[in-house]
Amino acid sequence: MPDPRAAYSQRLAAYRELASAKNRVHIRIGNFKLAVIAAGLLLAWICFHRESQSSYWLLLLVTLYGALAIAHEQILRARSRAETAATFYRKGIARIEDRWAGTGQPGDRFRDENHVYADDLDLFGRGSLFELLSTARLPMGENWLAHWLCTPSPKPAILERQGLVAELRGKLDLHRDLAVTGEELRVRLNPESLIGWAESRPQMPGVAARAAAVLLALAFVAAGVFYLKTDTVLPLLAVLIIEIFFRQWLRRSAAAVLEGISCNAEGLDLFADILQRFEREPFTSPRLQGFVAELKRDATLASHSIRKLARVVHWIDAHHSLLAHLVELPLLYGVQVAFAAEAWRRRSGARMRAWVAIAGEMEALISIATYCFEHPQDPFPAFVDSADSPATSRGLDLSDAQRAAPFYPEPRRVGSESADFSASSAIFDSQAGAAPFGFKGACFSDSQHPAALFDGKDLGHPLIPAAKCVPNSIRFDSSTRILLVSGSNMSGKSTLLRTVGINAVLAMAGAPIRGNSLRLTPLQIGTRIHSTDSLQEGRSNFYTEILHIRRVFDALAPAATGNNGPDRPPLLFLFDELLEGTNSKDRRIGAESLLRALLQHGAIGIVTTHDLALTEITAALGNTVRNMHFEDQVENGKMQFDYKLRDGVVTKSNALALMRLIGLVI
């Protein structure tokens, strides 16, 4: 695999030179066009003022100008494609050099404050994981990528996806072509609505009604010609009266068809261009070959069908133009366009869902493949069945991996706030060791769960520049299930949680991780890293925190997952400053109860705290809970952190030192 920075730099230089060359040709053609215009004005003066030359010479100059205009347009498009390609490689180099924040799509439309880990792990927004990964051009590609990040995939799908990414990461020409395709188009495309329209039942009558509409339009033209030749208006009026009743009969059905397509023609043109590029690409994996075969099924290319629909939508977009209004009644313009759209839907509508899914999954795969190419030092994680198993090497069951995915991840939501409060207060109403949140009697014993494993060597955070990132190794197995991490403020506790969490998200999405290696069992993920109070909703910071913890526990509930057995993936939980908004006594009882319930459900995870009293619960929970810490030093009046994780409980705090450093009298 070539060095990504060198490969991108070489291509960037080539496209910059190409854009410069096209710009020089653009200037020459522009000057030539001006010369032709000047020559045309001079020749017109000679022909019409002095009458010494034939006016046919003007036709030659007009033809020459037309040819130059066509060539000029082609040169401008070629320059634009070269500049777009150069921009693509410039952004790629910026991603490699950790200068990418704010240059891509943030994915804000996927943000959901009720999701169990998306906000805590910075999956969406400026400088987010989605912005780092996504190179998708279509909404469906963004939807698939967001779904993979927000919903951990089953193991067969992950393993297959790793193989697909490995095949796609070296296809640099495919990456480039998708980036430059239709860059000038103003895309408006809603894939869910488009599928809904394509699969809805027919609303226009059959072939006979369409033939009648065509005959009425032809009859109007014939009656109009007859009127111009004979001044007889009666046939023309008769046709118009029939058209009025015909149009009134079909008006509502035609409007429903025309208004149901929630996209513009340029959005469909881009969709067709991307499908056409996939149709041309040779692949080796059965799944990708199956995609291409589906796009070419029944001797009808998907790109051709989408392009035909784009032409219909062009007519729909023109429906409100002055010319369309003038011919609306005499030629039944809206009805004719509705019949054309209906004919397309009858012929190809049933295949729209497959085409949208293929485009979405391919764009999501190429987004991950691009990231994989740009970060060759990041390995794929190895999946095992349990903590005592070696890395899996068995073949893939494609039937499991090919399950459909929704366009948007379904957020896990809770019931009414009164119910949440009652359940949440159970933390403190129960004795230490009881299961919180109504889980009493519903817990599985440890023996019912496969031993969860998360063994990461030198894990780093992909959103932190490599020059500033301090890696740490983390291991959870049957002997160490929970890490209780203590440390002072700003020492790196929250960053550790985000590092572990975001690498778990990457692993469960089928992407490479940031680190030397990662071995893990399939996992669910739940976090509570930051929470804020809400004045409008009357919620304190502590109440918001326990509501979010409740959603993490809901991920373990059989009713929430639809899986009542021990085959559910174990939970990886990440809690920052657990129950920090209450007194130390209730915090101790509540934290011990929560962690005991999580252990009973086979969960693994990290809890951070700067309350040293909380570290004493390890004695009550057994030897599977391990204390670790981060340290800091004060040197020359400044706080120094090395961000390295160490065994044991932290022995000092920096709160008073920080207060003195900023000038407070202590």
TILO-254968 format. One record per residue (C-alpha): residue number from 1; x, y, z. Coordinates in nm, 2 decimals. Layout:
REM residues N
REC   num       c1       c2       c3
REC   NUM        X        Y        Z
...
This chain:
REM residues 666
REC   num       c1       c2       c3
REC     1     0.00     0.00     0.00
REC     2     0.15     0.34    -0.10
REC     3     0.23     0.61     0.15
REC     4    -0.10     0.81     0.16
REC     5     0.06     1.15     0.20
REC     6     0.30     1.09    -0.09
REC     7     0.02     0.95    -0.31
REC     8    -0.21     1.24    -0.23
REC     9     0.06     1.50    -0.28
REC    10     0.16     1.35    -0.62
REC    11    -0.21     1.36    -0.73
REC    12    -0.26     1.70    -0.59
REC    13     0.03     1.84    -0.79
REC    14    -0.09     1.67    -1.10
REC    15    -0.44     1.81    -1.07
REC    16    -0.31     2.16    -0.98
REC    17    -0.11     2.15    -1.30
REC    18    -0.41     2.03    -1.50
REC    19    -0.63     2.30    -1.36
REC    20    -0.36     2.56    -1.44
REC    21    -0.33     2.42    -1.80
REC    22    -0.71     2.43    -1.85
REC    23    -0.71     2.78    -1.71
REC    24    -0.46     2.89    -1.97
REC    25    -0.67     2.74    -2.25
REC    26    -0.97     2.91    -2.10
REC    27    -0.80     3.25    -2.13
REC    28    -0.69     3.18    -2.49
REC    29    -1.04     3.07    -2.59
REC    30    -1.19     3.37    -2.42
REC    31    -0.96     3.60    -2.61
REC    32    -1.03     3.42    -2.93
REC    33    -1.40     3.47    -2.87
REC    34    -1.35     3.84    -2.82
REC    35    -1.15     3.85    -3.14
REC    36    -1.44     3.67    -3.33
REC    37    -1.69     3.92    -3.18
REC    38    -1.47     4.21    -3.30
REC    39    -1.43     4.06    -3.64
REC    40    -1.80     4.00    -3.66
REC    41    -1.88     4.36    -3.58
REC    42    -1.63     4.48    -3.84
REC    43    -1.77     4.24    -4.10
REC    44    -2.12     4.35    -4.02
REC    45    -2.03     4.71    -4.08
REC    46    -1.86     4.62    -4.41
REC    47    -2.15     4.41    -4.52
REC    48    -2.44     4.63    -4.43
REC    49    -2.29     4.98    -4.44
REC    50    -2.05     4.96    -4.74
REC    51    -2.22     4.65    -4.90
REC    52    -1.88     4.53    -5.03
REC    53    -1.90     4.18    -4.88
REC    54    -2.16     3.90    -4.87
REC    55    -2.35     3.86    -4.55
REC    56    -2.29     3.49    -4.56
REC    57    -1.94     3.56    -4.41
REC    58    -2.13     3.66    -4.09
REC    59    -2.28     3.31    -4.07
REC    60    -1.93     3.16    -4.08
REC    61    -1.83     3.38    -3.78
REC    62    -2.14     3.29    -3.59
REC    63    -2.07     2.92    -3.65
REC    64    -1.71     2.97    -3.54
REC    65    -1.83     3.15    -3.22
REC    66    -2.08     2.87    -3.14
REC    67    -1.80     2.61    -3.17
REC    68    -1.57     2.82    -2.95
REC    69    -1.85     2.85    -2.69
REC    70    -1.90     2.48    -2.68
REC    71    -1.53     2.41    -2.65
REC    72    -1.51     2.69    -2.38
REC    73    -1.78     2.52    -2.18
REC    74    -1.60     2.19    -2.19
REC    75    -1.27     2.35    -2.08
REC    76    -1.44     2.52    -1.79
REC    77    -1.60     2.19    -1.68
REC    78    -1.26     2.01    -1.71
REC    79    -1.10     2.29    -1.50
REC    80    -1.37     2.27    -1.24
REC    81    -1.33     1.89    -1.22
REC    82    -0.95     1.93    -1.18
REC    83    -1.00     2.19    -0.91
REC    84    -1.25     1.97    -0.73
REC    85    -1.01     1.68    -0.74
REC    86    -0.73     1.90    -0.61
REC    87    -0.96     2.01    -0.32
REC    88    -1.04     1.65    -0.24
REC    89    -0.67     1.56    -0.21
REC    90    -0.60     1.88    -0.02
REC    91    -0.86     1.78     0.23
REC    92    -0.72     1.43     0.24
REC    93    -0.38     1.56     0.33
REC    94    -0.54     1.78     0.60
REC    95    -0.70     1.47     0.75
REC    96    -0.37     1.29     0.75
REC    97    -0.20     1.59     0.92
REC    98    -0.49     1.63     1.17
REC    99    -0.60     1.97     1.03
REC   100    -0.94     1.85     0.92
REC   101    -1.18     2.00     1.18
REC   102    -1.44     2.22     1.02
REC   103    -1.37     2.11     0.66
REC   104    -1.63     1.83     0.63
REC   105    -1.99     1.75     0.69
REC   106    -2.06     1.75     1.07
REC   107    -2.37     1.53     1.06
REC   108    -2.56     1.76     1.29
REC   109    -2.89     1.62     1.17
REC   110    -2.81     1.29     1.34
REC   111    -2.76     1.43     1.68
REC   112    -2.99     1.29     1.95
REC   113    -2.95     1.39     2.31
REC   114    -3.12     1.07     2.42
REC   115    -2.88     0.83     2.25
REC   116    -2.68     0.63     2.50
REC   117    -2.33     0.73     2.37
REC   118    -2.34     0.95     2.06
REC   119    -2.30     1.29     2.23
REC   120    -2.06     1.18     2.49
REC   121    -1.82     1.03     2.23
REC   122    -1.85     1.32     1.99
REC   123    -1.99     1.12     1.70
REC   124    -2.16     1.42     1.54
REC   125    -2.09     1.79     1.52
REC   126    -1.79     2.01     1.43
REC   127    -1.46     1.81     1.48
REC   128    -1.66     1.49     1.53
REC   129    -1.59     1.13     1.42
REC   130    -1.85     1.16     1.15
REC   131    -1.68     1.46     1.00
REC   132    -1.35     1.28     1.00
REC   133    -1.49     0.97     0.83
REC   134    -1.76     1.08     0.59
REC   135    -1.68     1.14     0.23
REC   136    -2.04     1.06     0.12
REC   137    -2.20     1.27    -0.15
REC   138    -2.56     1.14    -0.11
REC   139    -2.79     1.16     0.20
REC   140    -2.82     0.78     0.20
REC   141    -2.45     0.74     0.23
REC   142    -2.45     0.97     0.54
REC   143    -2.74     0.78     0.68
REC   144    -2.57     0.44     0.65
REC   145    -2.25     0.57     0.81
REC   146    -2.44     0.74     1.09
REC   147    -2.64     0.42     1.15
REC   148    -2.32     0.21     1.17
REC   149    -2.17     0.45     1.43
REC   150    -2.49     0.47     1.64
REC   151    -2.58     0.10     1.63
REC   152    -2.32    -0.17     1.70
REC   153    -2.33    -0.43     1.42
REC   154    -2.34    -0.81     1.46
REC   155    -2.01    -0.99     1.44
REC   156    -2.06    -1.15     1.09
REC   157    -2.15    -0.81     0.94
REC   158    -1.84    -0.65     1.11
REC   159    -1.60    -0.92     0.98
REC   160    -1.74    -0.89     0.62
REC   161    -1.73    -0.52     0.63
REC   162    -1.36    -0.53     0.73
REC   163    -1.30    -0.74     0.41
REC   164    -1.50    -0.50     0.19
REC   165    -1.31    -0.20     0.33
REC   166    -0.98    -0.37     0.27
REC   167    -1.07    -0.42    -0.10
REC   168    -1.20    -0.06    -0.14
REC   169    -0.92     0.13     0.04
REC   170    -0.68     0.10    -0.25
REC   171    -0.93     0.21    -0.52
REC   172    -0.81     0.58    -0.52
REC   173    -0.96     0.65    -0.86
REC   174    -1.30     0.54    -0.73
REC   175    -1.26     0.77    -0.43
REC   176    -1.17     1.06    -0.65
REC   177    -1.45     1.01    -0.91
REC   178    -1.71     1.00    -0.64
REC   179    -1.57     1.32    -0.49
REC   180    -1.58     1.52    -0.82
REC   181    -1.90     1.38    -0.96
REC   182    -2.17     1.64    -0.98
REC   183    -1.99     1.89    -0.76
REC   184    -2.17     2.18    -0.93
REC   185    -2.52     2.03    -0.87
REC   186    -2.75     2.17    -0.61
REC   187    -2.87     1.85    -0.46
REC   188    -3.21     1.81    -0.28
REC   189    -3.28     1.44    -0.21
REC   190    -3.47     1.27     0.06
REC   191    -3.42     0.89     0.02
REC   192    -3.69     0.78     0.26
REC   193    -3.95     0.99     0.08
REC   194    -3.82     0.88    -0.26
REC   195    -3.86     0.52    -0.16
REC   196    -4.21     0.58    -0.02
REC   197    -4.32     0.75    -0.34
REC   198    -4.16     0.47    -0.56
REC   199    -4.33     0.20    -0.36
REC   200    -4.67     0.36    -0.32
REC   201    -4.97     0.23    -0.51
REC   202    -5.06     0.37    -0.85
REC   203    -5.27     0.69    -0.84
REC   204    -5.32     0.76    -1.21
REC   205    -5.56     0.55    -1.43
REC   206    -5.42     0.30    -1.68
REC   207    -5.31     0.30    -2.04
REC   208    -5.64     0.40    -2.18
REC   209    -5.65     0.73    -1.99
REC   210    -5.29     0.81    -2.08
REC   211    -5.38     0.75    -2.45
REC   212    -5.68     0.97    -2.42
REC   213    -5.46     1.25    -2.27
REC   214    -5.22     1.22    -2.57
REC   215    -5.51     1.22    -2.82
REC   216    -5.66     1.53    -2.66
REC   217    -5.33     1.72    -2.68
REC   218    -5.30     1.62    -3.05
REC   219    -5.66     1.71    -3.11
REC   220    -5.60     2.06    -2.97
REC   221    -5.30     2.10    -3.20
REC   222    -5.50     1.98    -3.50
REC   223    -5.80     2.20    -3.41
REC   224    -5.56     2.50    -3.37
REC   225    -5.42     2.45    -3.72
REC   226    -5.77     2.40    -3.86
REC   227    -5.87     2.73    -3.69
REC   228    -5.58     2.92    -3.84
REC   229    -5.66     2.79    -4.19
REC   230    -6.04     2.82    -4.18
REC   231    -6.12     3.06    -3.90
REC   232    -6.36     2.79    -3.77
REC   233    -6.33     2.80    -3.39
REC   234    -6.59     2.55    -3.29
REC   235    -6.36     2.23    -3.30
REC   236    -6.11     2.42    -3.09
REC   237    -6.37     2.52    -2.83
REC   238    -6.50     2.16    -2.82
REC   239    -6.16     2.02    -2.76
REC   240    -6.09     2.27    -2.48
REC   241    -6.42     2.19    -2.31
REC   242    -6.34     1.82    -2.31
REC   243    -5.99     1.89    -2.18
REC   244    -6.13     2.10    -1.89
REC   245    -6.35     1.81    -1.77
REC   246    -6.06     1.56    -1.83
REC   247    -5.82     1.77    -1.64
REC   248    -6.07     1.82    -1.35
REC   249    -6.12     1.44    -1.33
REC   250    -5.74     1.38    -1.29
REC   251    -5.63     1.70    -1.11
REC   252    -5.60     1.55    -0.76
REC   253    -5.44     1.23    -0.87
REC   254    -5.19     1.42    -1.09
REC   255    -5.11     1.66    -0.80
REC   256    -5.04     1.37    -0.56
REC   257    -4.80     1.21    -0.81
REC   258    -4.61     1.53    -0.88
REC   259    -4.59     1.65    -0.52
REC   260    -4.48     1.31    -0.39
REC   261    -4.13     1.32    -0.53
REC   262    -3.93     1.50    -0.26
REC   263    -3.62     1.57    -0.46
REC   264    -3.50     1.78    -0.75
REC   265    -3.37     1.67    -1.08
REC   266    -3.01     1.76    -0.99
REC   267    -3.03     1.53    -0.69
REC   268    -3.14     1.24    -0.91
REC   269    -2.87     1.33    -1.17
REC   270    -2.60     1.30    -0.89
REC   271    -2.76     0.97    -0.78
REC   272    -2.75     0.84    -1.14
REC   273    -2.39     0.95    -1.18
REC   274    -2.28     0.77    -0.87
REC   275    -2.46     0.45    -0.96
REC   276    -2.31     0.46    -1.31
REC   277    -1.96     0.48    -1.15
REC   278    -2.04     0.18    -0.94
REC   279    -2.16    -0.01    -1.24
REC   280    -1.83     0.04    -1.42
REC   281    -1.60    -0.07    -1.13
REC   282    -1.47    -0.43    -1.11
REC   283    -1.49    -0.59    -0.77
REC   284    -1.37    -0.92    -0.63
REC   285    -1.58    -0.97    -0.32
REC   286    -1.91    -1.15    -0.37
REC   287    -2.11    -0.88    -0.19
REC   288    -1.98    -0.60    -0.40
REC   289    -2.02    -0.81    -0.72
REC   290    -2.38    -0.87    -0.60
REC   291    -2.43    -0.49    -0.58
REC   292    -2.32    -0.44    -0.94
REC   293    -2.53    -0.74    -1.06
REC   294    -2.84    -0.58    -0.89
REC   295    -2.76    -0.25    -1.06
REC   296    -2.75    -0.43    -1.40
REC   297    -3.04    -0.67    -1.34
REC   298    -3.29    -0.74    -1.62
REC   299    -3.07    -0.57    -1.88
REC   300    -3.17    -0.23    -1.74
REC   301    -2.90    -0.02    -1.58
REC   302    -3.01     0.14    -1.26
REC   303    -2.83     0.46    -1.36
REC   304    -3.03     0.48    -1.68
REC   305    -3.36     0.43    -1.50
REC   306    -3.27     0.70    -1.24
REC   307    -3.17     0.94    -1.52
REC   308    -3.51     0.88    -1.69
REC   309    -3.68     0.97    -1.36
REC   310    -3.45     1.28    -1.34
REC   311    -3.59     1.39    -1.68
REC   312    -3.94     1.35    -1.56
REC   313    -3.85     1.56    -1.25
REC   314    -3.70     1.82    -1.47
REC   315    -4.05     1.85    -1.63
REC   316    -4.21     1.86    -1.28
REC   317    -3.96     2.14    -1.18
REC   318    -4.07     2.33    -1.48
REC   319    -4.44     2.29    -1.40
REC   320    -4.46     2.64    -1.24
REC   321    -4.28     2.82    -1.53
REC   322    -4.47     3.07    -1.75
REC   323    -4.45     2.84    -2.06
REC   324    -4.59     2.54    -1.86
REC   325    -4.88     2.75    -1.74
REC   326    -4.95     2.86    -2.10
REC   327    -4.98     2.49    -2.22
REC   328    -5.12     2.35    -1.90
REC   329    -5.48     2.33    -2.03
REC   330    -5.44     2.29    -2.41
REC   331    -5.17     2.02    -2.39
REC   332    -5.26     1.89    -2.04
REC   333    -4.90     1.95    -1.93
REC   334    -4.94     1.85    -1.56
REC   335    -5.15     1.54    -1.65
REC   336    -4.90     1.43    -1.91
REC   337    -4.60     1.46    -1.67
REC   338    -4.80     1.28    -1.40
REC   339    -4.86     0.99    -1.64
REC   340    -4.49     0.98    -1.73
REC   341    -4.40     0.97    -1.36
REC   342    -4.66     0.70    -1.30
REC   343    -4.53     0.49    -1.59
REC   344    -4.17     0.51    -1.45
REC   345    -4.30     0.41    -1.10
REC   346    -4.49     0.11    -1.25
REC   347    -4.18     0.00    -1.44
REC   348    -3.90     0.06    -1.19
REC   349    -4.04     0.17    -0.86
REC   350    -4.01    -0.17    -0.69
REC   351    -3.63    -0.16    -0.74
REC   352    -3.57     0.19    -0.59
REC   353    -3.52     0.06    -0.23
REC   354    -3.24    -0.17    -0.35
REC   355    -3.07     0.10    -0.55
REC   356    -3.09     0.35    -0.25
REC   357    -2.95     0.08    -0.02
REC   358    -2.67    -0.01    -0.25
REC   359    -2.57     0.36    -0.30
REC   360    -2.59     0.42     0.08
REC   361    -2.39     0.12     0.18
REC   362    -2.13     0.17    -0.09
REC   363    -2.07     0.53     0.01
REC   364    -2.05     0.44     0.38
REC   365    -1.80     0.17     0.30
REC   366    -1.59     0.40     0.08
REC   367    -1.59     0.66     0.36
REC   368    -1.44     0.40     0.60
REC   369    -1.20     0.28     0.32
REC   370    -1.08     0.63     0.26
REC   371    -1.01     0.67     0.63
REC   372    -0.83     0.33     0.63
REC   373    -0.61     0.43     0.34
REC   374    -0.52     0.76     0.50
REC   375    -0.43     0.60     0.83
REC   376    -0.24     0.28     0.74
REC   377    -0.09     0.25     1.09
REC   378    -0.44     0.20     1.23
REC   379    -0.52    -0.18     1.24
REC   380    -0.85    -0.36     1.22
REC   381    -0.96    -0.50     1.56
REC   382    -0.98    -0.88     1.61
REC   383    -1.30    -1.03     1.74
REC   384    -1.33    -1.32     1.97
REC   385    -1.62    -1.51     2.11
REC   386    -1.52    -1.48     2.47
REC   387    -1.23    -1.36     2.69
REC   388    -1.07    -1.71     2.67
REC   389    -1.10    -1.74     2.29
REC   390    -0.83    -1.67     2.03
REC   391    -0.90    -1.41     1.75
REC   392    -1.17    -1.54     1.52
REC   393    -1.07    -1.66     1.18
REC   394    -1.39    -1.84     1.07
REC   395    -1.57    -1.76     0.74
REC   396    -1.85    -1.52     0.71
REC   397    -2.22    -1.60     0.70
REC   398    -2.34    -1.36     0.44
REC   399    -2.70    -1.41     0.52
REC   400    -2.64    -1.27     0.87
REC   401    -2.43    -0.98     0.73
REC   402    -2.68    -0.87     0.47
REC   403    -2.96    -0.77     0.70
REC   404    -3.12    -0.44     0.61
REC   405    -3.04    -0.13     0.80
REC   406    -3.27     0.17     0.86
REC   407    -3.16     0.50     0.73
REC   408    -3.16     0.66     1.07
REC   409    -3.08     0.49     1.39
REC   410    -3.37     0.45     1.63
REC   411    -3.29     0.64     1.95
REC   412    -3.35     0.46     2.28
REC   413    -3.61     0.66     2.45
REC   414    -3.75     0.64     2.80
REC   415    -4.10     0.68     2.93
REC   416    -4.26     0.97     3.12
REC   417    -4.04     1.17     3.36
REC   418    -4.25     1.06     3.65
REC   419    -4.17     0.70     3.58
REC   420    -3.81     0.78     3.52
REC   421    -3.79     0.95     3.86
REC   422    -3.95     0.66     4.04
REC   423    -3.71     0.42     3.88
REC   424    -3.41     0.64     3.92
REC   425    -3.47     0.70     4.29
REC   426    -3.44     0.32     4.34
REC   427    -3.07     0.37     4.34
REC   428    -3.08     0.51     4.69
REC   429    -3.39     0.33     4.82
REC   430    -3.22    -0.01     4.78
REC   431    -2.94    -0.15     5.00
REC   432    -2.60    -0.20     4.86
REC   433    -2.60    -0.50     4.64
REC   434    -2.96    -0.47     4.52
REC   435    -3.03    -0.43     4.15
REC   436    -3.14    -0.08     4.07
REC   437    -3.39     0.04     3.81
REC   438    -3.64    -0.25     3.87
REC   439    -3.38    -0.52     3.77
REC   440    -3.42    -0.72     4.09
REC   441    -3.47    -1.08     4.00
REC   442    -3.40    -1.01     3.63
REC   443    -3.02    -1.04     3.64
REC   444    -2.83    -1.32     3.48
REC   445    -2.55    -1.48     3.68
REC   446    -2.20    -1.44     3.55
REC   447    -2.20    -1.80     3.43
REC   448    -2.48    -1.72     3.19
REC   449    -2.27    -1.46     3.01
REC   450    -1.97    -1.53     2.78
REC   451    -1.67    -1.35     2.94
REC   452    -1.64    -1.01     2.78
REC   453    -1.30    -0.90     2.65
REC   454    -1.16    -0.57     2.56
REC   455    -0.78    -0.57     2.52
REC   456    -0.64    -0.26     2.37
REC   457    -0.27    -0.19     2.33
REC   458    -0.17     0.17     2.32
REC   459    -0.51     0.31     2.23
REC   460    -0.53     0.67     2.12
REC   461    -0.81     0.91     2.03
REC   462    -0.86     0.96     1.66
REC   463    -0.99     1.31     1.71
REC   464    -0.68     1.42     1.90
REC   465    -0.38     1.52     1.68
REC   466    -0.12     1.25     1.68
REC   467     0.15     1.49     1.82
REC   468    -0.06     1.55     2.13
REC   469    -0.21     1.21     2.18
REC   470    -0.08     1.00     2.47
REC   471    -0.18     0.63     2.42
REC   472    -0.28     0.40     2.71
REC   473    -0.34     0.03     2.72
REC   474    -0.67    -0.11     2.86
REC   475    -0.77    -0.47     2.93
REC   476    -1.10    -0.61     3.06
REC   477    -1.14    -0.98     3.09
REC   478    -1.28    -1.23     3.34
REC   479    -1.04    -1.12     3.61
REC   480    -1.07    -0.75     3.56
REC   481    -1.42    -0.63     3.48
REC   482    -1.43    -0.27     3.61
REC   483    -1.16     0.00     3.63
REC   484    -1.22     0.26     3.90
REC   485    -1.00     0.54     3.78
REC   486    -0.91     0.82     4.02
REC   487    -0.72     1.14     3.95
REC   488    -0.71     1.51     3.98
REC   489    -0.88     1.76     3.75
REC   490    -0.76     1.78     3.39
REC   491    -0.54     1.47     3.44
REC   492    -0.70     1.27     3.15
REC   493    -0.98     1.07     3.31
REC   494    -1.26     1.19     3.07
REC   495    -1.03     1.16     2.77
REC   496    -0.96     0.80     2.86
REC   497    -1.33     0.72     2.86
REC   498    -1.37     0.88     2.52
REC   499    -1.07     0.70     2.39
REC   500    -1.20     0.36     2.49
REC   501    -1.56     0.44     2.38
REC   502    -1.47     0.58     2.04
REC   503    -1.24     0.29     1.96
REC   504    -1.52     0.05     2.06
REC   505    -1.76     0.24     1.82
REC   506    -1.50     0.22     1.54
REC   507    -1.45    -0.15     1.60
REC   508    -1.83    -0.23     1.61
REC   509    -1.87    -0.03     1.29
REC   510    -1.62    -0.24     1.10
REC   511    -1.35     0.04     1.09
REC   512    -0.99     0.05     1.19
REC   513    -0.91     0.16     1.55
REC   514    -0.65     0.41     1.67
REC   515    -0.39     0.20     1.85
REC   516    -0.14    -0.08     1.81
REC   517    -0.41    -0.36     1.85
REC   518    -0.75    -0.43     1.99
REC   519    -0.90    -0.77     2.07
REC   520    -1.26    -0.77     2.19
REC   521    -1.59    -0.96     2.20
REC   522    -1.89    -0.79     2.04
REC   523    -2.02    -0.52     2.28
REC   524    -2.30    -0.29     2.35
REC   525    -2.19     0.06     2.45
REC   526    -2.34     0.30     2.71
REC   527    -2.18     0.62     2.85
REC   528    -2.25     0.90     3.08
REC   529    -1.96     1.15     3.05
REC   530    -2.13     1.49     3.05
REC   531    -2.47     1.61     3.14
REC   532    -2.62     1.96     3.20
REC   533    -2.92     2.08     3.39
REC   534    -3.23     2.22     3.21
REC   535    -3.41     2.53     3.34
REC   536    -3.70     2.48     3.09
REC   537    -3.76     2.12     3.19
REC   538    -3.69     2.18     3.56
REC   539    -3.41     1.92     3.58
REC   540    -3.10     1.94     3.79
REC   541    -2.76     1.82     3.67
REC   542    -2.79     1.51     3.90
REC   543    -3.14     1.42     3.78
REC   544    -3.02     1.45     3.42
REC   545    -2.73     1.22     3.50
REC   546    -2.94     0.95     3.66
REC   547    -3.19     0.97     3.37
REC   548    -2.91     0.90     3.13
REC   549    -2.77     0.62     3.34
REC   550    -3.12     0.47     3.33
REC   551    -3.10     0.47     2.95
REC   552    -2.78     0.28     2.97
REC   553    -2.95     0.02     3.19
REC   554    -3.24     0.00     2.95
REC   555    -2.98    -0.13     2.69
REC   556    -2.94    -0.43     2.92
REC   557    -3.31    -0.49     2.97
REC   558    -3.46    -0.79     2.77
REC   559    -3.76    -0.58     2.67
REC   560    -3.54    -0.31     2.53
REC   561    -3.33    -0.54     2.31
REC   562    -3.59    -0.81     2.22
REC   563    -3.33    -1.07     2.33
REC   564    -3.42    -1.26     2.64
REC   565    -3.12    -1.48     2.65
REC   566    -2.75    -1.46     2.74
REC   567    -2.65    -1.41     2.37
REC   568    -2.69    -1.03     2.40
REC   569    -2.35    -0.87     2.36
REC   570    -2.21    -0.76     2.70
REC   571    -2.22    -0.39     2.78
REC   572    -1.92    -0.16     2.78
REC   573    -2.01     0.12     3.02
REC   574    -1.82     0.45     3.07
REC   575    -1.92     0.67     3.36
REC   576    -1.74     0.99     3.43
REC   577    -1.75     1.13     3.79
REC   578    -2.03     0.89     3.88
REC   579    -2.32     1.05     4.09
REC   580    -2.12     1.36     4.15
REC   581    -2.43     1.57     4.22
REC   582    -2.52     1.41     4.55
REC   583    -2.37     1.37     4.90
REC   584    -2.09     1.13     4.96
REC   585    -2.30     0.88     5.16
REC   586    -2.57     0.84     4.89
REC   587    -2.30     0.85     4.63
REC   588    -2.12     0.56     4.79
REC   589    -2.44     0.35     4.83
REC   590    -2.57     0.43     4.48
REC   591    -2.24     0.37     4.30
REC   592    -2.19     0.03     4.47
REC   593    -2.54    -0.07     4.38
REC   594    -2.50     0.03     4.02
REC   595    -2.17    -0.14     3.97
REC   596    -2.29    -0.46     4.14
REC   597    -2.59    -0.47     3.90
REC   598    -2.36    -0.42     3.60
REC   599    -2.13    -0.70     3.71
REC   600    -2.43    -0.93     3.75
REC   601    -2.52    -0.85     3.39
REC   602    -2.17    -0.94     3.26
REC   603    -2.08    -0.58     3.19
REC   604    -1.73    -0.43     3.17
REC   605    -1.64    -0.07     3.20
REC   606    -1.47     0.23     3.35
REC   607    -1.58     0.47     3.63
REC   608    -1.38     0.78     3.70
REC   609    -1.39     0.99     4.01
REC   610    -1.19     1.25     4.20
REC   611    -1.37     1.14     4.52
REC   612    -1.11     0.92     4.69
REC   613    -1.38     0.77     4.93
REC   614    -1.55     0.61     4.62
REC   615    -1.24     0.41     4.55
REC   616    -1.30     0.21     4.87
REC   617    -1.60     0.02     4.72
REC   618    -1.36    -0.21     4.54
REC   619    -1.33    -0.41     4.87
REC   620    -1.71    -0.47     4.87
REC   621    -1.73    -0.56     4.50
REC   622    -1.46    -0.82     4.48
REC   623    -1.13    -0.85     4.30
REC   624    -1.28    -0.80     3.95
REC   625    -1.28    -0.42     4.03
REC   626    -0.94    -0.26     4.00
REC   627    -0.82     0.08     4.11
REC   628    -0.61     0.29     3.87
REC   629    -0.52     0.65     3.85
REC   630    -0.37     0.95     3.67
REC   631    -0.10     1.17     3.83
REC   632     0.00     1.54     3.80
REC   633     0.30     1.74     3.91
REC   634     0.35     2.11     3.99
REC   635     0.67     2.23     3.83
REC   636     0.78     2.60     3.83
REC   637     0.44     2.71     3.93
REC   638     0.26     2.52     3.65
REC   639     0.06     2.20     3.65
REC   640     0.22     1.92     3.45
REC   641     0.04     1.61     3.33
REC   642     0.18     1.30     3.16
REC   643    -0.17     1.14     3.10
REC   644    -0.04     0.79     3.17
REC   645    -0.26     0.54     3.34
REC   646    -0.11     0.38     3.65
REC   647    -0.21     0.11     3.91
REC   648    -0.36     0.20     4.24
REC   649    -0.54     0.50     4.39
REC   650    -0.42     0.86     4.33
REC   651    -0.25     0.99     4.64
REC   652    -0.30     1.36     4.60
REC   653    -0.54     1.63     4.46
REC   654    -0.46     1.94     4.26
REC   655    -0.78     2.14     4.33
REC   656    -0.62     2.37     4.58
REC   657    -0.31     2.41     4.37
REC   658    -0.52     2.51     4.07
REC   659    -0.71     2.77     4.28
REC   660    -0.38     2.92     4.39
REC   661    -0.24     2.92     4.03
REC   662    -0.53     3.14     3.91
REC   663    -0.49     3.38     4.19
REC   664    -0.75     3.27     4.45
REC   665    -0.65     3.32     4.81
REC   666    -0.64     2.97     4.98
